C-alpha cells in the first residue's frame, strides 16, 4: 500500500472523497430544512406565511443550498483553517432573512412595525438575497482556492 506524504494511505483517498460528498449533501439538505421550512418557502404544516412566497425566493433558496453544499464539500488543505467561514455562515444567515415573510419576522416587526415591514423591509429583501449569494459565492471561491487538491498541485 502506498503511503502519501501526509502519512495517510493512498487507498483511503476515495473514501475521504466520498465522505466529503456525503457531508456536502447533508449540508445542502440541512440548509434547505433550516431556511426553507421556517420561512415556509418549503410548504409544511408547522409554519405559515402572511405574504405568499415570491417567485425569486425559490431560486435563492436553491442557490443557497447548492453553494452551502459546495462550501462544505470542498476539502481544505489544512482542516484547522477557518478562512471563509464568516462569509459562508453570514451568507446563509442573510438568506434566511431574504426569503422570509416580511411581516412574519418578529425582529422586523419590532424594529419597523407592520407598515415598515411591507414598505421598507420587503423591497430590500431581493437585495439581501443578492448580497447573501455573493457572500456565499465568495466563500466557496475562497475555499476552492485553498482546497486540498492532492499531490497534483504540491510544489517541490
Secondary structure, 3 states (H helix, E strand, C coil): CCECCCCCEHHHHHHHHHHHHHHHHHHHHHHHHHHHHCCCCCCCCCCCCCCCCCHHHHHHHHHHHHHHHHHHHCCECCCCCCCCHHHHHHHHHHHHHHHCCCCCCHHHHHHHHHHHHHHHHHHHHHHHHHHHHHHHHHHHHHHHHCECCHHHHCCC
